Amino acid sequence: MEDWKEIQEEEREETKERWQLCRERLASMPTEQTVPEEFRPYFRAQAQKLLLIFSYAEKMESGELLRSPMEQCQAFFDRLYAEVLPAGYAGSFSNPAYTGKLFGKRYGRLLSYLAAKINNQIFYAAEGNLLSVVMAAELFIEVYNYFEEFHEYTFRECRAALYSFEADNAELFAAWRFREQFDTNYTFAKDIIMEADGSDLRYLYRYGEYITENEFGVAAFLNGLSEEKIKAAAENVVDGYLRGFQVMRVPLAKGQTVGLRYAIGFERMMREVILLLEREGLSVTAVRTPAGGRHARKAGYTVTNVNLQYDYDHRNDEGLFADKQWYLRKEAALRHVYEAEKEKIALYAGPLVQETFGERLPLPVNTEEAIRLDKRQQRLKVEFTGRAGELSEKYLPSDKTSYTIVAYPLPSIGTEFPEIFEETLRLNRLDNETYRRVQQCMIDALDQAQAVHITGRGENQTDLTVQLWRLKNPSKETIFENCTADVNIPAGEVFTSPVLTGTNGVLHVSSVFLGSTEYKNLRIAFRDGKTAEYSCENYAAEEENRRFIKENLLKNHDWLPLGEFAIGTNTTAYRMGKKYGIAEVLPILIAEKTGPHFAVGDTCYSHSEEHKVYNPDGKEIVARENECSALRNTEPEKAYFHCHTDITIPYDELGEIAALCADGTKIVLLKDGRFVLPGTELLNEALEE
């Protein structure tokens, strides 16, 4: 099989003439006066930016940039990312508010979209994908040509050009993405990890991402840690990954592929992870987080947030032209690439994810000039997401894969970063057997119940009754999964898929971070397990808050089911959050272990309902579906929502969690934020410290 570098060398030869023609055309633009005067500054700036990206690609290929002093490397990247960085964003052509003010809403959106598309080429230039850079330059030149003949139809012509560019190349773009995800011959990120020299942090510029103080800081910090600690951290996450397959009873064979997702700066730790996986006979791929959607989640390797407002402004850029036919073209492209790459995809075992926490990001502003999806586009996107999810399930069945997730802090968490990092290392390695034993006491009580009643205290208005699966054979069946540190590290929760019918009430939390965004006074009312009403206090206008929740939490669905109810038991994590004043920035991965949590969206067993899973006591976990996922065989389009977001009530806002039994008795598990069920009291020790 051809190496990716050989493939790119062939592409480079094929695009050499186009590369040179683009360079010459771009170089001539700054002195031309052929477009209307008001647009000339925009086209000059974008032409110069593209020329700089061309230069970056050549400097990376020759190695010139990484031989330069650190200060010169940083100065070069400051120029590359000038339109994205917060300092100049107010007057940036990548800012739809600015372009809207200059050119009006229609042309402002179009030109801001194109500027962002050009920004994305920095990543491809770093990877040596010169074909992508040339294609973007040719698109820019095409738009420039339309503006040279400016008339009343120019906007329509340019939008059609952008539409055609995305639609006609959908299969190529999907193939590039699949190459990163599944082709072990594509080793761009892996090469950086294995070759990284912690004493010379210039290697970080190889990624093409804008490197922040977080990346420099964590790379330098890890370089100073002992080999023993690095190996212990790597062994911890690899052991969790392997245990996940054992717990799920999913076979893991030598030669299978692990998808590595990590935070740039953690190369020393990731190198040890790769070596451990390869000793198990596993291969590794690493995929970059896509440029779109970075405001919400990181689905690959990336840096910490550079400018949340920029990412948020461009989250719906497809709304400039997306219609039913465009989504169908994207779906067809995905289907073709899945089929073409099915042999590689079949070897994919699942992702190993290393997340970070410690960013305190400002709430993004809903920019009026930014592109938005209208109601029709929202519906089309939801439908496309569903079909794309089903395609993925067909070629990559959930019951044939597993995963693990672990998280570490960033220097931006504060001056106590070293201490928090050390405590997180300990947190991630808590004794699984202790948690298994304590959590079994809770499960034994919950298995006697038909519902659970959860209330808040103080200003927390939570009052929610969650219906539970009815056991037919309690001696062999159980409702809740006993979760220790395997797929989710650290240990500490019991969870189930609730019965929707009869699940009613209000979930309220004063503050919760979902992704990188804080929701203030988030309140969700459930009727028969479905979101019926929702509000928050992020913005002054109630309608703006509702729109924010629908887009970011409900993922543009009209409603979502309650897919999971869980009780977090990791009071050590809770104590860490309180001790260092970092509770509000803990990731969901850790935060969900620090109190009861409720997930809106699909269940934890989505698409794997037929796959039997068991607790350590040998009982089968039978609560693997709900009334929505039960439709998978008769009305599959209604069964899944392709999202799952956990919302946690912290212990100090918790009034009571009680199991309600059929005979009217009540078994109290937690009272006023403390564990009161016999056999669980030791969890309170961390809360008392």
Disulfide bonds with the S-S distance in Angstrom:
none
